[in-house]
Amino acid sequence: MLLRFTKMHGLGNDFMVVDAISQHVHLRPEQIRRLGDRNFGVGFDQLLLIEPPGRPDVDFRYRIFNADGSEVEQCGNGARCFAKYVHDHRLTDRNPVRVETMKGIILLHLNPDGTVTVNMGTPRLEPAEIPFIADQRQITYPIEVDGKTLEISAVSMGNPHCVVYSRDINREPVHKLGRKLESHPRFPEKANVGFLQVVNPRFAKLRVYERNVGETLACGTGACAAMVAARLRGLLDEEAEIKLPGGSLRIRWAGEGEPVMMTGPATTVYEGQIRI
């Protein structure tokens, strides 16, 4: 079978985008792993699958797979690329676009300057909804790693996030500590781990160790989770720039009960086809 695809990225977080509307697509986990191999396949952080809607109140179904073949709930950078793809390929002319994910509906809006604003939905903060093992909800939680106690925040943006506060993210052992926190027993479904350095109330720096992936150049849901965690601690204003290794996102969150709005670029690299 010859599979058509488009390679895209959001701030260096790269994707293989597959249209499952104009072609028949059924990918097994082992096929996704082969496609995700950067030496022997296409190579990507995530594969994004565009499917017909499964319900009448949405335009598309949005599915996300890591390079290891596992399906995940949400990807913010991928959502921006999804919006650009469906408009560029004339699959819809609606703006905003309503998209169904594993954890609910998100809204994607293309802006005149080419950026995409994504309504990422309302963050979930109750431990059982993240999920995170704790007796009660707190703004921060102590967590034990290698005999040391760290202060973290736990947030769900449709996927679980652990936010670690740092004075200098460039000095953090992101790979070593990220891997241990990702699979910490208090996160039963694992977690994406963000290392957050707040510079001032309008600007913060972030590095993210993504669940089942490792550190990436950018993580949209990670930036949203970091904004929520920092806002709850009174560290960031309602709108702030979150700078990741691959570039910056604008994140806005008015507070509890409100959706998180993320704005950033989406870039097409090339279109291709591969035999699977």
Rosetta blueprint (number, residue, H / E / L):
1 M L
2 L E
3 L E
4 R E
5 F E
6 T E
7 K E
8 M E
9 H E
10 G E
11 L L
12 G L
13 N E
14 D E
15 F E
16 M E
17 V E
18 V E
19 D E
20 A L
21 I L
22 S L
23 Q L
24 H L
25 V L
26 H L
27 L L
28 R L
29 P H
30 E H
31 Q H
32 I H
33 R H
34 R H
35 L H
36 G H
37 D L
38 R L
39 N L
40 F L
41 G L
42 V L
43 G L
44 F L
45 D L
46 Q E
47 L E
48 L E
49 L E
50 I E
51 E E
52 P L
53 P L
54 G L
55 R L
56 P L
57 D L
58 V L
59 D L
60 F E
61 R E
62 Y E
63 R E
64 I E
65 F E
66 N E
67 A L
68 D L
69 G L
70 S L
71 E E
72 V E
73 E L
74 Q L
75 C L
76 G H
77 N H
78 G H
79 A H
80 R H
81 C H
82 F H
83 A H
84 K H
85 Y H
86 V H
87 H H
88 D H
89 H L
90 R L
91 L L
92 T L
93 D L
94 R L
95 N L
96 P L
97 V E
98 R E
99 V E
100 E E
101 T E
102 M L
103 K L
104 G E
105 I E
106 I E
107 L E
108 L E
109 H E
110 L E
111 N L
112 P L
113 D L
114 G L
115 T L
116 V E
117 T E
118 V E
119 N E
120 M L
121 G L
122 T L
123 P L
124 R E
125 L L
126 E L
127 P H
128 A H
129 E H
130 I L
131 P L
132 F L
133 I L
134 A L
135 D L
136 Q L
137 R L
138 Q L
139 I L
140 T L
141 Y E
142 P E
143 I E
144 E E
145 V E
146 D L
147 G L
148 K E
149 T E
150 L E
151 E E
152 I E
153 S E
154 A E
155 V E
156 S E
157 M L
158 G L
159 N L
160 P E
161 H E
162 C E
163 V E
164 V E
165 Y E
166 S L
167 R L
168 D L
169 I H
170 N H
171 R H
172 E L
173 P L
174 V H
175 H H
176 K H
177 L H
178 G H
179 R H
180 K H
181 L H
182 E H
183 S L
184 H L
185 P L
186 R L
187 F L
188 P L
189 E L
190 K L
191 A L
192 N E
193 V E
194 G E
195 F E
196 L E
197 Q E
198 V E
199 V E
200 N E
201 P L
202 R L
203 F E
204 A E
205 K E
206 L E
207 R E
208 V E
209 Y E
210 E E
211 R L
212 N L
213 V L
214 G E
215 E E
216 T E
217 L L
218 A L
219 C L
220 G H
221 T H
222 G H
223 A H
224 C H
225 A H
226 A H
227 M H
228 V H
229 A H
230 A H
231 R H
232 L H
233 R L
234 G L
235 L L
236 L L
237 D L
238 E L
239 E E
240 A E
241 E E
242 I E
243 K E
244 L E
245 P L
246 G L
247 G E
248 S E
249 L E
250 R E
251 I E
252 R E
253 W E
254 A L
255 G L
256 E L
257 G L
258 E L
259 P L
260 V E
261 M E
262 M E
263 T E
264 G E
265 P L
266 A L
267 T E
268 T E
269 V E
270 Y E
271 E E
272 G E
273 Q E
274 I E
275 R E
276 I L
